[in-house]
Amino acid sequence: MSKEWTTTNIPGLSGKTMIVTGGNSGLGYESVKAFALKGAKVILACRNLEKGIKAKSEMLDSNPEGDIDVMKLDLADLASVRLFVEEYKQNNSRLDVLLNNAGIMATPYFKTKDGFEAQLGTNHLGHFALTGLLMDMIKSTPGSRVVNVSSMAHKSGKMDFNDLMFEKDRKFKPMRAYGQSKLANLLFTYELQRYFEANNIDSIAVAAHPGGSNTRLASHLEEKPVMRMLSPVVRGMMQSAAMGALPQIRAAVDPDVKGGEYYGPKGFAEMFGSPVLVKSIPAAHNIDDAKRFWSVSEELTGVSI
Ligand SMILES: NC(=O)c1ccc[n+]([C@@H]2O[C@H](COP(=O)([O-])OP(=O)(O)OC[C@H]3O[C@@H](n4cnc5c(N)ncnc54)[C@H](OP(=O)(O)O)[C@@H]3O)[C@@H](O)[C@H]2O)c1
């Protein structure tokens, strides 16, 4: 086997049940495809069922045996998160991997159904609620994992607890809100790992980031004329979605992965390459912030973990 970690390192996954949020596109799509090829039952969770069904049918073309269930989940609507969990629990008795992958980046200011700034609401709060509502099943599945997808953009992130939603003094900038949401993903991952350890739960929390990967994520940035012009060059420099998905796939299935680890590409500036252990900034490891943010997330979502 090659020294670089690739999809050939994925162990057999039959008997495992895995949820991938945003499984219809980009990194989520590649993750669902890879897990299904190794025999897992995969829930392709998506906000648009038509897109999910199309993605599933493409995957079945190359893997007719693939066990893929498409289910509706809109992370920007807590009622949808609750409905998803109810339906999931009716049809499943275990949850081996929850891959919190879905995300939006650099969107203009708008609010989720529940009144949260959209990027924090979708990228973190929706996933926090989803994880919390599934916690009984995560706990009762031995060796289960929660994987949160962050970004290099977490490095510019700042948690402003007085103005998390950019409604007061803080000037809203699309990438500022994205950075906050991706730092939030890491604070949540590390606190969740501490929670598992403190309560002797046989589950781990792991984070991953894909470097720069050619997906639809940057479409809002490309609405600006300059960015539209530069887009073919920038996209040409990015790695494929299949390559970018490897850190989160590794975090989800590599038996050597430990709780609290963070995986990303090993190439220059962590922008491309095989998945390896990487580091996040000290702010992501700030325990006071993590505890405070956990409580705020519980309050905002109404979901206690
Ligand atoms: N691509 C990169 O270079 C890069 C870099 C750093 C981090 N990331 C992270 O990687 C993750 C995956 O992004 P991607 O690059 O694969 O982008 P993508 O191709 O745009 O996929 C994003 C997925 O999230 C889904 N989604 C968005 N809002 C949602 C909502 N409210 N409810 C449920 N699903 C929702 C999208 O659904 P629709 O198809 O319906 O829009 C899509 O399936 C994100 O968390 C992103 O922050 C990506």
The ligand as an SDF file (V2000), in Angstrom:
LIG
                    3D

 48 52  0  0  0  0  0  0  0  0999 V2000
  -14.0590   23.6400   -1.5840 N   0  0  0  0  0  0  0  0  0  0  0  0
  -13.1200   24.1480   -0.7940 C   0  0  0  0  0  0  0  0  0  0  0  0
  -12.0330   24.5580   -1.2520 O   0  0  0  0  0  0  0  0  0  0  0  0
  -13.3290   24.2350    0.6770 C   0  0  0  0  0  0  0  0  0  0  0  0
  -12.3270   24.8200    1.4550 C   0  0  0  0  0  0  0  0  0  0  0  0
  -12.4880   24.8490    2.8310 C   0  0  0  0  0  0  0  0  0  0  0  0
  -13.5970   24.3010    3.4270 C   0  0  0  0  0  0  0  0  0  0  0  0
  -14.5910   23.7460    2.6480 N   0  0  0  0  0  0  0  0  0  0  0  0
  -15.7680   23.2030    3.3300 C   0  0  0  0  0  0  0  0  0  0  0  0
  -16.1560   21.9850    2.7290 O   0  0  0  0  0  0  0  0  0  0  0  0
  -17.5410   21.7520    2.9500 C   0  0  0  0  0  0  0  0  0  0  0  0
  -18.1880   21.2520    1.6760 C   0  0  0  0  0  0  0  0  0  0  0  0
  -18.1560   22.2810    0.7030 O   0  0  0  0  0  0  0  0  0  0  0  0
  -17.8990   22.0070   -0.8550 P   0  0  0  0  0  0  0  0  0  0  0  0
  -16.6150   22.6360   -1.1840 O   0  0  0  0  0  0  0  0  0  0  0  0
  -18.1350   20.5920   -1.1770 O   0  0  0  0  0  0  0  0  0  0  0  0
  -19.0280   22.9550   -1.4900 O   0  0  0  0  0  0  0  0  0  0  0  0
  -20.3360   22.6400   -2.3510 P   0  0  0  0  0  0  0  0  0  0  0  0
  -20.0010   21.8380   -3.5500 O   0  0  0  0  0  0  0  0  0  0  0  0
  -20.9730   23.9720   -2.5460 O   0  0  0  0  0  0  0  0  0  0  0  0
  -21.2040   21.7510   -1.3810 O   0  0  0  0  0  0  0  0  0  0  0  0
  -21.8300   22.2870   -0.2510 C   0  0  0  0  0  0  0  0  0  0  0  0
  -22.9720   21.4040    0.1400 C   0  0  0  0  0  0  0  0  0  0  0  0
  -23.6220   21.9670    1.2820 O   0  0  0  0  0  0  0  0  0  0  0  0
  -25.0170   21.9800    1.0210 C   0  0  0  0  0  0  0  0  0  0  0  0
  -25.7240   22.9830    1.7870 N   0  0  0  0  0  0  0  0  0  0  0  0
  -25.5860   24.3240    1.7560 C   0  0  0  0  0  0  0  0  0  0  0  0
  -26.4890   24.9070    2.5750 N   0  0  0  0  0  0  0  0  0  0  0  0
  -27.2120   23.8980    3.1400 C   0  0  0  0  0  0  0  0  0  0  0  0
  -28.2910   23.8460    4.0260 C   0  0  0  0  0  0  0  0  0  0  0  0
  -28.8710   24.9550    4.4970 N   0  0  0  0  0  0  0  0  0  0  0  0
  -28.7780   22.6510    4.3940 N   0  0  0  0  0  0  0  0  0  0  0  0
  -28.2440   21.5120    3.9120 C   0  0  0  0  0  0  0  0  0  0  0  0
  -27.2420   21.4930    3.0330 N   0  0  0  0  0  0  0  0  0  0  0  0
  -26.7260   22.6750    2.6490 C   0  0  0  0  0  0  0  0  0  0  0  0
  -25.0960   22.2430   -0.4760 C   0  0  0  0  0  0  0  0  0  0  0  0
  -26.4040   21.9650   -0.9670 O   0  0  0  0  0  0  0  0  0  0  0  0
  -26.9230   22.5730   -2.3790 P   0  0  0  0  0  0  0  0  0  0  0  0
  -26.3190   21.7140   -3.4470 O   0  0  0  0  0  0  0  0  0  0  0  0
  -28.4060   22.4470   -2.2770 O   0  0  0  0  0  0  0  0  0  0  0  0
  -26.4420   23.9950   -2.4540 O   0  0  0  0  0  0  0  0  0  0  0  0
  -24.0420   21.2820   -0.9540 C   0  0  0  0  0  0  0  0  0  0  0  0
  -24.5360   19.9770   -0.9640 O   0  0  0  0  0  0  0  0  0  0  0  0
  -18.1000   23.0570    3.5140 C   0  0  0  0  0  0  0  0  0  0  0  0
  -18.2950   22.9320    4.8990 O   0  0  0  0  0  0  0  0  0  0  0  0
  -17.0090   24.0730    3.2260 C   0  0  0  0  0  0  0  0  0  0  0  0
  -16.9910   25.1310    4.1580 O   0  0  0  0  0  0  0  0  0  0  0  0
  -14.4690   23.7000    1.2920 C   0  0  0  0  0  0  0  0  0  0  0  0
  1  2  1  0
  2  3  2  0
  2  4  1  0
  4  5  1  0
  4 48  2  0
  5  6  2  0
  6  7  1  0
  7  8  2  0
  8  9  1  0
  8 48  1  0
  9 10  1  0
  9 46  1  0
 10 11  1  0
 11 12  1  0
 11 44  1  0
 12 13  1  0
 13 14  1  0
 14 15  2  0
 14 16  1  0
 14 17  1  0
 17 18  1  0
 18 19  2  0
 18 20  1  0
 18 21  1  0
 21 22  1  0
 22 23  1  0
 23 24  1  0
 23 42  1  0
 24 25  1  0
 25 26  1  0
 25 36  1  0
 26 27  1  0
 26 35  1  0
 27 28  2  0
 28 29  1  0
 29 30  1  0
 29 35  2  0
 30 31  1  0
 30 32  2  0
 32 33  1  0
 33 34  2  0
 34 35  1  0
 36 37  1  0
 36 42  1  0
 37 38  1  0
 38 39  2  0
 38 40  1  0
 38 41  1  0
 42 43  1  0
 44 45  1  0
 44 46  1  0
 46 47  1  0
M  CHG  2   8   1  16  -1
M  END
$$$$
